[in-house]
Amino acid sequence: MSTRRAVVHRIATAAPDDVSGLERAIAEGRIVPGAIVAIFGKTEGNGLVNDWTRGLAARALRDLLGRHAGPEAAERVCLVMSGGTEGGLSPHVTVFEVREADEAAVPGALAIGHAHTADLRPEQVGRLAQVASVADGVRAAMRAAGIVDPDEVHFVQVKCPLLTSERIAEARGRDADCATADTLKSMGLSRAAASLGIAAALGEVGALEEAAIGRDFSLASSRASAARRATRSTCSCSARRRPRRARTHPRSPASWRATAPAAGARPATRSSATWNPAATRSG
C-alpha cells in the first residue's frame, strides 16, 4: 500500500540568494524537487517592511524549483522567508518534502500539509476577512496532510501580506479604507489576524470581534507562527503533525500570544507519513 513520507532537511546558506546547498542536495539525489512542499528560510536583513533579502531569497529558490520541478510546481511550494538573523542565528533554509513511499503507515508519524489562500484585498488585511481566509487555508492544509483531528496539529506556519503605500493608495482609489495607513503597524495586524485564523481553525478560540485583532491579548494559539511579506497578497499556510516521540513544541507557547502567531494544520489518516531522523540535516 502506498503511503506518504515526510522528510526534513536543514541547509546552510552563505547569502540570501545562495541556493548552492539545495542544488547540490538535488544533484546528489538527497532531495526530490517535485516532492518539496515548503521551504522556511532565515536570511540576513532587518526583518522590516523594506527588508529586500526575503524577496531575493524567495526569488532564487523559486527560480531553482522552476528549473527542476517546473513553474507550476514551484508556485505551489510555500516559501516562508524571515529576515533578521543579526548574529542570533546562522542563515539557513529548512526544506520539507512529502514523498510517496511503498511502506506501511506509522500512526502518529510526522505529517506535513500546505495550502495557499486566495488573494486578499488591501482593505481585508488585519481584519476578520483575513482571519476567515487563513482559517480556510489551515483546514485545506490539514486535508492535504491527512489530519482529521485539530488536536493532532503540532505547528502551523503562515506567511501573510502586509500593507505598502501602493496597496493603501489602490484601496483608497476604490473608496475602501484599510485597517491602518501605517505600513509598519500593518505587519502586526496582519500577523494577529493570521494567528487568530489559525486558532479558529484549530478550535483554540470562539467567535471573534474585529476590534479584538491585535488588541485582545487573552486570545492566543499555542501552535501558531505568523510572518509577513510585502511581495504577495496571498497567505501561505503550512501545517505539521509531530511524531509521537517528540515531546515539546518548537517554541514556548508563551511566545505565541495573539498578536504575532500564525497557524496551519494537516490530517493523517490515509496519508500517514514516516519520520526519518537521519534526514533532518542536509548540506
Long-range contacts (C-beta under 8 A, 24 or more apart in sequence): 1-104, 1-105, 2-100, 2-101, 2-102, 3-100, 3-101, 3-102, 3-103, 3-104, 3-105, 3-271, 3-272, 3-273, 3-274, 4-98, 4-99, 4-100, 4-101, 4-111, 4-146, 4-271, 4-272, 4-273, 5-98, 5-99, 5-100, 5-101, 5-103, 5-273, 5-274, 5-276, 6-96, 6-97, 6-98, 6-109, 6-110, 6-111, 6-112, 6-240, 6-273, 6-274, 6-275, 7-35, 7-96, 7-97, 7-98, 7-99, 7-276, 7-279, 8-94, 8-95, 8-96, 8-97, 8-110, 8-279, 8-280, 9-94, 9-95, 9-97, 9-279, 9-280, 9-281, 9-282, 9-283, 10-92, 10-93, 10-94, 10-95, 10-280, 10-281, 10-282, 10-283, 11-92, 11-93, 11-94, 11-95, 11-282, 11-283, 12-90, 12-91, 12-92, 12-283, 13-41, 13-43, 13-57, 13-91, 13-92, 13-93, 14-91, 15-44, 15-91, 16-43, 16-44, 16-45, 16-53, 16-54, 16-56, 16-57, 16-60, 16-91, 17-56, 17-57, 17-59, 17-60, 18-60, 19-60, 19-61, 19-64, 21-93, 21-282, 21-283, 22-61, 22-64, 22-93, 22-95, 22-283, 23-64, 24-283, 25-95, 25-282, 25-283, 26-68, 30-279, 30-282, 31-95, 31-97, 31-282, 32-97, 32-99, 33-65, 33-68, 33-69, 33-73, 34-68, 34-69, 34-70, 34-73, 35-97, 35-98, 35-99, 36-65, 36-69, 36-77, 36-95, 36-96, 36-97, 37-76, 37-77, 37-78, 37-96, 37-97, 37-98, 37-112, 37-113, 37-114, 37-238, 38-77, 38-78, 38-79, 38-80, 38-95, 38-96, 38-112, 38-114, 38-157, 38-238, 39-77, 39-78, 39-79, 39-80, 39-93, 39-94, 39-95, 39-96, 40-80, 40-81, 40-82, 40-93, 40-94, 40-96, 40-157, 40-238, 41-79, 41-80, 41-81, 41-82, 41-91, 41-92, 41-93, 41-94, 42-81, 42-82, 42-83, 42-85, 42-89, 42-90, 42-91, 42-92, 42-93, 43-81, 43-82, 43-83, 43-85, 43-91, 44-83, 44-85, 44-91, 45-83, 45-84, 45-85, 46-83, 46-84, 47-82, 47-83, 47-84, 48-83, 48-184, 48-187, 49-162, 49-164, 49-183, 49-184, 49-187, 49-230, 51-83, 51-84, 53-81, 53-83, 54-81, 54-82, 54-83, 54-229, 54-231, 55-81, 55-229, 55-230, 55-231, 57-81, 57-93, 58-231, 61-93, 76-114, 76-116, 77-114, 78-114, 78-116, 78-157, 78-159, 78-236, 78-237, 78-238, 79-159, 79-236, 80-157, 80-159, 80-227, 80-236, 80-238, 81-159, 81-229, 82-227, 95-282, 96-238, 96-240, 98-273, 101-274, 103-274, 105-272, 105-274, 106-272, 106-273, 106-274, 106-275, 107-272, 108-241, 108-243, 108-244, 108-268, 109-241, 109-243, 109-244, 109-268, 109-272, 109-273, 109-274, 109-275, 110-240, 110-241, 110-242, 110-243, 110-273, 110-274, 110-275, 111-145, 111-146, 111-147, 111-240, 111-241, 111-266, 111-267, 111-268, 111-271, 111-272, 111-273, 112-145, 112-238, 112-239, 112-240, 112-266, 112-273, 113-140, 113-141, 113-142, 113-143, 113-144, 113-145, 113-146, 113-147, 113-238, 113-239, 113-240, 113-264, 113-265, 113-266, 113-267, 114-141, 114-144, 114-236, 114-237, 114-238, 114-239, 114-264, 114-266, 115-140, 115-141, 115-144, 115-236, 115-237, 115-264, 116-234, 116-235, 116-236, 116-237, 117-234, 117-235, 117-236, 117-237, 118-234, 119-233, 119-234, 120-161, 120-233, 120-234, 120-235, 121-171, 121-176, 121-233, 122-163, 122-167, 122-168, 122-170, 122-171, 122-176, 122-178, 122-233, 123-171, 123-176, 123-177, 123-178, 123-179, 125-160, 125-161, 125-162, 125-163, 125-178, 125-179, 125-186, 125-189, 125-190, 125-193, 126-163, 126-178, 126-179, 126-180, 126-186, 126-189, 126-190, 126-192, 126-193, 126-213, 126-214, 127-179, 127-193, 127-210, 127-213, 128-193, 128-208, 128-210, 128-213, 130-160, 130-190, 130-193, 130-194, 130-197, 130-235, 131-193, 131-194, 131-196, 131-197, 131-200, 131-208, 131-213, 132-197, 132-200, 133-197, 133-235, 134-158, 134-160, 134-193, 134-194, 134-196, 134-197, 134-198, 134-201, 134-235, 134-237, 134-262, 134-263, 135-197, 135-198, 135-200, 135-201, 136-201, 137-197, 137-235, 137-236, 137-237, 137-264, 138-197, 138-198, 138-201, 138-202, 138-237, 138-239, 138-263, 138-264, 138-265, 139-201, 139-265, 140-237, 141-237, 141-238, 141-239, 141-264, 141-265, 141-266, 142-201, 142-239, 142-265, 142-266, 142-267, 143-266, 143-267, 144-266, 144-267, 145-239, 145-240, 145-241, 145-265, 145-266, 145-267, 145-268, 145-271, 146-266, 146-267, 146-268, 146-269, 146-270, 146-271, 146-272, 147-239, 147-241, 147-265, 147-266, 147-267, 147-268, 147-269, 148-267, 148-268, 148-269, 149-267, 150-201, 150-202, 150-203, 150-265, 152-241, 152-265, 152-267, 152-268, 153-202, 153-223, 153-239, 153-240, 153-241, 153-263, 153-264, 153-265, 153-266, 154-223, 154-240, 154-241, 154-242, 154-246, 154-249, 155-223, 155-225, 155-239, 155-240, 155-242, 155-249, 155-250, 155-264, 156-198, 156-201, 156-202, 156-221, 156-223, 156-224, 156-225, 156-237, 156-238, 156-239, 156-240, 156-262, 156-263, 156-264, 156-265, 157-225, 157-226, 157-227, 157-237, 157-238, 157-239, 157-262, 157-264, 158-194, 158-195, 158-197, 158-198, 158-224, 158-225, 158-226, 158-227, 158-235, 158-236, 158-237, 158-238, 158-262, 158-263, 158-264, 159-226, 159-227, 159-228, 159-229, 159-235, 159-236, 160-190, 160-191, 160-193, 160-194, 160-226, 160-227, 160-228, 160-229, 160-235, 160-262, 161-190, 161-228, 161-229, 161-230, 161-232, 161-233, 161-234, 161-235, 162-186, 162-187, 162-190, 162-228, 162-229, 162-230, 163-190, 164-230, 167-233, 179-213, 186-228, 187-228, 188-214, 188-259, 188-260, 189-213, 189-214, 190-226, 190-228, 191-226, 191-227, 191-228, 191-259, 191-260, 191-261, 191-262, 192-226, 192-258, 192-259, 192-260, 194-224, 194-226, 194-235, 194-261, 194-262, 194-263, 195-220, 195-221, 195-224, 195-226, 195-256, 195-258, 195-259, 195-260, 195-261, 195-262, 195-263, 196-221, 196-258, 197-235, 197-262, 197-263, 198-223, 198-224, 198-226, 198-237, 198-261, 198-262, 198-263, 198-264, 198-265, 199-224, 199-258, 199-261, 199-263, 201-263, 201-265, 202-263, 202-265, 214-258, 214-259, 216-258, 217-257, 217-258, 217-259, 218-258, 219-258, 220-253, 220-256, 220-257, 220-258, 220-261, 221-256, 221-258, 221-261, 221-262, 221-263, 222-249, 222-253, 222-256, 223-249, 223-253, 223-256, 223-263, 223-265, 224-256, 224-261, 224-262, 224-263, 224-264, 225-251, 225-256, 225-261, 225-262, 225-263, 226-260, 226-261, 226-262, 226-263, 227-262, 237-262, 237-263, 237-264, 238-264, 239-263, 239-264, 239-265, 239-266, 240-264, 240-266, 241-265, 241-266, 241-267, 241-268, 243-275, 245-275
